[in-house]
Amino acid sequence: MLVAPELLEEEIRSRPTVLLIHGTQDDVVPFRSMGMAERTLSAAGVAVTTRASEGVGHGVAHDGLVASVDFARRALR
C-alpha cells in the first residue's frame, strides 16, 4: 500500500520496474490497494506488473513466491 500516493510524482527519483503481489482475501491491507498503487505508480512512469493471489490473506503464498523469483530473474539479467 502506498503511503501519501499524492506525493509520488513530485518526490520520485528513480523508476525501477515494480512487481505488486496481493492476496484477494487480505484482511489487513485491502485488496483494492494494489489497483490504487498500480495506477499511481503507472501515472508516475513506473513499469508495474501485478499478481493477484486468489484466496490468500495477509501473507505470501506459493504463487507469489514463484512470481517473485521469475520477476527477479528477468530484472537481474
C-alpha positions in Angstrom: 0.0 0.0 0.0 1.4 3.4 -0.9 1.7 6.0 1.8 0.9 9.5 0.5 0.4 8.5 -3.1 -0.4 12.1 -4.0 3.3 12.9 -3.3 4.8 10.2 -5.5 5.0 12.0 -8.8 6.6 15.0 -7.1 9.1 13.0 -5.0 10.0 10.0 -7.2 13.7 9.9 -8.0 14.0 6.7 -9.9 11.6 4.4 -11.8 12.5 0.8 -11.2 10.3 -1.9 -12.6 7.9 -3.0 -9.8 6.0 -6.2 -9.1 3.0 -5.9 -6.8 1.5 -9.1 -5.3 -1.6 -9.1 -3.2 -3.9 -11.6 -1.7 -7.5 -11.3 -2.6 -8.6 -12.1 0.9 -6.2 -9.8 2.8 -7.9 -8.5 5.9 -5.1 -6.2 6.9 -4.4 -4.2 3.7 -7.5 -4.1 1.4 -7.0 -5.9 -2.0 -8.1 -2.7 -3.8 -4.9 -1.1 -2.6 -3.0 -3.0 -5.2 -5.0 -1.4 -8.0 -4.6 2.0 -6.5 -0.8 1.5 -6.2 -0.6 0.3 -9.8 -2.5 3.3 -11.1 -0.4 5.7 -9.1 2.9 4.1 -10.0 2.0 3.9 -13.7 1.0 7.6 -13.7 4.5 8.4 -12.4 6.1 6.5 -15.2 6.9 3.3 -13.4 6.5 0.0 -15.2 4.2 -2.2 -13.0 3.3 -5.9 -13.1 0.6 -7.2 -10.8 -0.2 -10.6 -9.4 -3.4 -11.4 -7.5 -3.1 -14.4 -5.2 -6.6 -15.8 -5.2 -7.9 -16.7 -1.7 -4.8 -15.6 0.0 -4.9 -13.4 3.1 -2.2 -11.2 4.5 0.8 -13.4 3.7 2.8 -14.8 0.8 1.6 -17.9 -0.9 3.5 -20.2 -3.3 2.2 -18.4 -6.4 3.6 -15.1 -5.1 7.0 -16.7 -4.4 7.1 -18.1 -7.9 6.1 -14.8 -9.4 8.8 -13.0 -7.3 11.6 -15.4 -8.4 10.6 -15.1 -12.0 10.4 -11.3 -11.8 13.8 -11.1 -10.1 15.4 -13.4 -12.7 14.1 -11.2 -15.5 15.1 -7.9 -13.8 18.6 -9.1 -13.0 19.6 -10.3 -16.5 
